[in-house]
Amino acid sequence: MHFFSGLRFACTLLISTLAVAGPTTANAETVVVTSIKPLALLVQAVATDDTRIVTLVPPGASPHSYSMRPSQRRELARADIIFWVGPDMETFLTRLLTGQDFSNRTVALGREPDAMAGHETKHEDEHHETAGHDHQHGDGQDPHIWVDPALAVDMARKIVVALSQLPDQDVAQLDRNLTRFENAVKQREAAISEQLEPTHDIRLFAYHSALTRFADHYGLHIEDVLTLNPELSPGARHVAEIRNKLGQAKHPCVLTEPQFNRQWWQTATEGMDVIISTWDPLATDIKPSASGYLEFQQSIADAILRCLPEQAEH
């Protein structure tokens, strides 16, 4: 009898211990919310394994015009830290993330956040080492900074600085992950530069400004950007101007994006000898992984390589 009483007591004590330990284990998880998938790929490249990443803008949607669901508002409330590009990009988040509820745990990767002032990592002295030229973030500049690999490394460094300030972070592992990412980006960048060498004579027509920073980084020539507002179809006069430029260009290629209306650019190129290739600035089809950003960079290069006459389907 004493044996069974002791056994019941031991079981009760074990259950009580597990009940206490359960929430502690759950609380060890770091919850990161990112506005768009490319930022999630950067977080995944440098974060530790106990990080859960939630992305707000779903596949097929545009961060220029997205409307957030109530369930996503609750995800923001549960987040330990929130990463976005900034008010020049995800306009649907501007009022929310700059308000009192979230501003103290939000990091705008498209500009130098105030919360990072005075914090340093061993990598900050190398801030622009991977960039062959200087870029300015925000202030009216093109906000699609993640397509430039040098700026993506900058963003990854800021992510590591921000994560390092959270409780119970393995800062040494974050630093190792960042170093690995920097080296991997540098290697992929060299490979892509070599791959794109034959495309320097191609006249690229970008759907909108999202491709500009990638093209600048790799020394490619964008003849024209088809629309300044990707949410609106252009008028007849603008379509006529685009057709005229396409007709005069040598080996023209239109690089479209899956998030936006295809009808007008199909009309604009109808009957013309123009190559059309699709790339995705939001990395919709890229599998989330530590190497996802590298695959994203390669996907952009592959879309441009399809502009070569010998590889393209008209």
C-alpha positions as CSV (number, residue, x, y, z in Angstrom):
1,M,0.0,0.0,0.0
2,H,2.8,2.4,0.9
3,F,4.4,1.5,-2.5
4,F,1.3,2.6,-4.5
5,S,0.9,5.7,-2.4
6,G,4.6,6.6,-3.1
7,L,4.1,5.8,-6.8
8,R,1.1,8.1,-7.0
9,F,3.0,10.9,-5.3
10,A,5.9,10.4,-7.7
11,C,3.6,10.6,-10.7
12,T,1.9,13.7,-9.3
13,L,5.3,15.3,-8.8
14,L,6.4,14.4,-12.3
15,I,3.2,15.8,-13.9
16,S,3.5,19.0,-11.9
17,T,7.2,19.4,-12.9
18,L,6.3,18.9,-16.6
19,A,3.5,21.4,-16.3
20,V,5.9,24.0,-15.1
21,A,8.6,23.0,-17.6
22,G,6.2,23.1,-20.6
23,P,5.7,26.8,-20.8
24,T,9.4,27.5,-20.1
25,T,10.3,25.4,-23.2
26,A,7.7,27.1,-25.3
27,N,8.8,30.6,-24.2
28,A,12.4,29.7,-25.3
29,E,11.2,30.1,-28.9
30,T,11.9,33.4,-30.6
31,V,9.0,34.6,-32.7
32,V,10.1,36.8,-35.6
33,V,7.5,38.5,-37.9
34,T,8.7,39.7,-41.4
35,S,6.7,41.8,-43.8
36,I,7.7,40.0,-47.0
37,K,9.3,36.6,-47.8
38,P,12.7,37.9,-48.9
39,L,13.2,39.3,-45.4
40,A,12.2,35.9,-44.0
41,L,14.9,34.3,-46.2
42,L,17.5,36.7,-44.7
43,V,16.3,36.0,-41.1
44,Q,16.4,32.2,-41.8
45,A,20.0,32.6,-43.1
46,V,21.3,34.0,-39.8
47,A,18.9,33.1,-37.0
48,T,19.3,30.1,-34.7
49,D,17.2,27.0,-34.9
50,D,14.8,28.0,-32.1
51,T,13.4,30.9,-34.2
52,R,9.9,30.8,-35.6
53,I,9.4,33.1,-38.6
54,V,6.0,34.5,-39.7
55,T,5.6,36.4,-43.0
56,L,2.7,38.8,-43.5
57,V,2.4,39.2,-47.2
58,P,1.2,35.9,-48.7
59,P,2.2,34.4,-52.1
60,G,0.7,36.3,-55.0
61,A,0.0,39.5,-53.1
62,S,1.8,42.8,-53.4
63,P,3.3,44.7,-50.4
64,H,2.3,47.9,-52.1
65,S,-1.4,47.3,-51.6
66,Y,-1.9,44.4,-49.2
67,S,-4.6,44.4,-46.5
68,M,-3.7,42.6,-43.3
69,R,-6.0,40.1,-41.7
70,P,-7.0,40.1,-38.0
71,S,-5.0,36.9,-37.4
72,Q,-1.9,38.6,-38.7
73,R,-2.5,41.5,-36.3
74,R,-2.4,38.9,-33.5
75,E,0.8,37.5,-34.8
76,L,2.4,40.9,-34.6
77,A,1.2,41.1,-31.0
78,R,3.0,37.8,-30.2
79,A,6.2,38.8,-32.0
80,D,9.5,39.2,-30.1
81,I,10.8,41.4,-33.0
82,I,9.4,42.6,-36.4
83,F,11.4,43.3,-39.5
84,W,10.2,45.3,-42.5
85,V,11.8,47.4,-45.2
86,G,10.1,50.6,-44.1
87,P,7.3,53.1,-44.9
88,D,8.5,53.6,-48.4
89,M,7.8,49.9,-49.2
90,E,5.1,48.3,-47.0
91,T,2.7,51.2,-46.8
92,F,0.0,49.1,-45.3
93,L,2.1,48.7,-42.1
94,T,3.3,52.3,-41.7
95,R,0.7,53.5,-39.2
96,L,0.7,50.3,-37.2
97,L,4.5,49.7,-36.9
98,T,5.3,53.4,-36.1
99,G,2.7,53.5,-33.3
100,Q,3.2,52.9,-29.6
101,D,2.3,49.2,-29.6
102,F,5.0,48.0,-31.9
103,S,7.7,50.7,-32.5
104,N,9.9,49.5,-29.7
105,R,10.2,46.0,-31.3
106,T,10.2,47.0,-35.0
107,V,13.3,47.2,-37.1
108,A,13.2,49.0,-40.5
109,L,15.9,47.3,-42.6
110,G,15.7,49.9,-45.3
111,R,17.2,52.6,-43.1
112,E,19.4,52.9,-40.0
113,P,17.0,52.2,-37.1
114,D,17.3,54.5,-34.0
115,A,17.3,51.4,-31.8
116,M,20.6,50.3,-33.2
117,A,22.5,53.4,-32.4
118,G,25.5,52.6,-30.3
119,H,25.4,48.9,-30.9
120,E,28.2,47.3,-32.9
121,T,29.2,43.9,-34.2
122,K,32.6,42.9,-35.4
123,H,31.2,43.0,-38.9
124,E,30.1,46.7,-39.0
125,D,33.6,47.8,-39.9
126,E,33.1,45.9,-43.1
127,H,29.8,47.6,-43.7
128,H,30.2,48.2,-47.4
129,E,33.0,45.8,-48.2
130,T,30.9,43.6,-50.4
131,A,29.4,46.5,-52.3
132,G,31.3,47.9,-55.3
133,H,29.4,51.1,-55.0
134,D,27.5,53.1,-52.3
135,H,23.7,53.0,-51.9
136,Q,21.5,55.1,-49.9
137,H,18.4,53.6,-48.2
138,G,15.1,55.3,-48.1
139,D,14.7,59.1,-48.6
140,G,13.0,58.6,-52.0
141,Q,15.4,55.9,-53.2
142,D,14.1,52.7,-54.7
143,P,13.0,50.6,-51.7
144,H,13.5,47.2,-53.2
145,I,16.9,46.9,-51.6
146,W,16.9,43.2,-50.9
147,V,17.5,42.3,-54.6
148,D,21.0,43.8,-54.3
149,P,23.2,41.2,-52.6
150,A,25.5,43.7,-51.1
151,L,22.6,45.5,-49.4
152,A,21.1,42.1,-48.4
153,V,24.3,41.4,-46.5
154,D,23.9,44.8,-44.8
155,M,20.3,43.8,-43.9
156,A,21.5,40.5,-42.5
157,R,24.0,42.3,-40.3
158,K,21.3,44.5,-38.9
159,I,19.1,41.4,-38.3
160,V,21.9,39.9,-36.3
161,V,22.4,43.0,-34.2
162,A,18.7,43.2,-33.5
163,L,18.4,39.5,-32.6
164,S,21.4,39.7,-30.4
165,Q,19.7,42.2,-28.2
166,L,16.8,39.7,-27.4
167,P,17.0,37.6,-24.2
168,D,18.5,34.1,-24.3
169,Q,20.0,34.5,-27.7
170,D,23.1,32.4,-28.7
171,V,25.1,35.4,-30.0
172,A,28.1,33.3,-30.9
173,Q,25.9,31.1,-33.2
174,L,24.3,34.2,-34.7
175,D,27.7,35.5,-35.5
176,R,28.8,32.2,-37.1
177,N,25.7,32.1,-39.2
178,L,26.3,35.6,-40.4
179,T,29.9,34.9,-41.4
180,R,28.7,31.8,-43.3
181,F,26.1,33.8,-45.0
182,E,28.5,36.6,-46.0
183,N,30.9,34.1,-47.5
184,A,28.1,32.2,-49.4
185,V,26.7,35.5,-50.8
186,K,30.2,36.5,-52.0
187,Q,30.7,33.2,-53.8
188,R,27.2,33.2,-55.4
189,E,27.7,36.9,-56.4
190,A,30.9,36.0,-58.3
191,A,29.2,33.1,-60.1
192,I,26.3,35.2,-61.1
193,S,28.5,38.0,-62.4
194,E,30.2,35.4,-64.7
195,Q,26.9,34.0,-65.8
196,L,25.4,37.4,-66.7
197,E,28.4,38.5,-68.8
198,P,26.7,37.6,-72.2
199,T,23.6,39.7,-71.3
200,H,25.3,43.1,-71.2
201,D,24.2,43.8,-74.7
202,I,20.6,42.9,-74.1
203,R,18.2,45.9,-73.7
204,L,16.1,45.1,-70.6
205,F,12.7,46.6,-70.0
206,A,11.6,46.2,-66.4
207,Y,8.0,46.1,-65.4
208,H,8.7,48.5,-62.5
209,S,11.6,49.7,-60.4
210,A,12.0,46.5,-58.4
211,L,14.8,45.2,-60.8
212,T,16.8,48.4,-60.7
213,R,19.2,47.6,-57.8
214,F,20.0,44.1,-59.0
215,A,20.8,45.5,-62.5
216,D,22.9,48.3,-61.1
217,H,24.9,45.9,-58.9
218,Y,25.7,43.6,-61.8
219,G,26.3,46.3,-64.4
220,L,23.2,45.5,-66.5
221,H,21.4,48.1,-68.7
222,I,17.7,48.8,-68.1
223,E,16.4,50.7,-71.1
224,D,13.2,51.7,-69.4
225,V,10.8,51.0,-66.6
226,L,7.4,50.3,-68.0
227,T,5.3,51.7,-65.1
228,L,6.0,54.0,-62.1
229,N,2.9,52.6,-60.4
230,P,2.7,48.8,-60.7
231,E,-0.9,48.8,-59.3
232,L,-2.2,50.8,-62.3
233,S,-2.3,49.9,-66.0
234,P,-0.8,52.6,-68.2
235,G,-2.8,54.7,-70.7
236,A,-2.8,54.3,-74.4
237,R,-0.1,57.1,-74.9
238,H,2.3,55.3,-72.6
239,V,1.7,52.0,-74.3
240,A,2.5,53.6,-77.6
241,E,5.7,55.1,-76.2
242,I,6.8,51.7,-74.9
243,R,6.1,50.0,-78.2
244,N,8.2,52.6,-79.9
245,K,11.1,52.1,-77.6
246,L,10.8,48.3,-77.9
247,G,10.8,48.6,-81.7
248,Q,14.0,50.6,-81.6
249,A,15.9,48.5,-79.1
250,K,18.4,45.8,-80.0
251,H,17.4,42.4,-78.5
252,P,14.7,43.9,-76.2
253,C,13.5,41.8,-73.3
254,V,10.6,42.6,-71.0
255,L,11.0,41.3,-67.4
256,T,7.6,41.0,-65.9
257,E,6.4,40.1,-62.3
258,P,3.7,37.6,-61.3
259,Q,2.1,39.9,-58.8
260,F,0.7,42.4,-61.3
261,N,-1.7,42.5,-64.3
262,R,-0.2,40.9,-67.3
263,Q,-2.8,42.0,-69.9
264,W,-1.4,45.4,-70.6
265,W,2.2,44.4,-71.3
266,Q,0.9,41.5,-73.5
267,T,-1.0,44.2,-75.5
268,A,2.1,46.4,-75.5
269,T,4.3,43.7,-77.1
270,E,1.7,42.1,-79.4
271,G,3.2,41.4,-82.8
272,M,6.7,42.5,-81.9
273,D,9.9,40.6,-81.7
274,V,10.3,40.9,-78.0
275,I,11.4,38.3,-75.5
276,I,9.4,38.1,-72.3
277,S,10.8,36.6,-69.1
278,T,9.2,36.6,-65.6
279,W,11.1,37.1,-62.4
280,D,9.7,37.4,-58.9
281,P,11.0,40.0,-56.5
282,L,9.0,38.4,-53.6
283,A,10.6,35.0,-54.0
284,T,7.3,33.2,-54.0
285,D,8.6,29.9,-55.2
286,I,11.8,29.8,-53.2
287,K,11.8,27.1,-50.5
288,P,12.4,28.6,-47.0
289,S,15.8,27.5,-45.9
290,A,19.2,28.9,-44.8
291,S,20.2,29.0,-48.5
292,G,16.9,30.4,-49.7
293,Y,18.3,33.9,-50.3
294,L,21.1,32.5,-52.5
295,E,18.5,30.6,-54.5
296,F,16.5,33.8,-54.8
297,Q,19.5,35.7,-56.3
298,Q,20.0,32.8,-58.8
299,S,16.4,32.9,-59.8
300,I,16.7,36.6,-60.8
301,A,19.9,35.8,-62.8
302,D,18.1,32.9,-64.5
303,A,15.2,35.1,-65.6
304,I,17.7,37.5,-67.2
305,L,19.5,34.7,-68.8
306,R,16.3,33.7,-70.5
307,C,16.5,37.1,-72.3
308,L,19.3,35.7,-74.4
309,P,17.9,35.1,-77.9
310,E,19.3,31.5,-78.0
311,Q,17.6,30.6,-74.7
312,A,14.4,32.5,-74.9
313,E,10.9,31.5,-75.9
314,H,9.1,34.4,-77.6
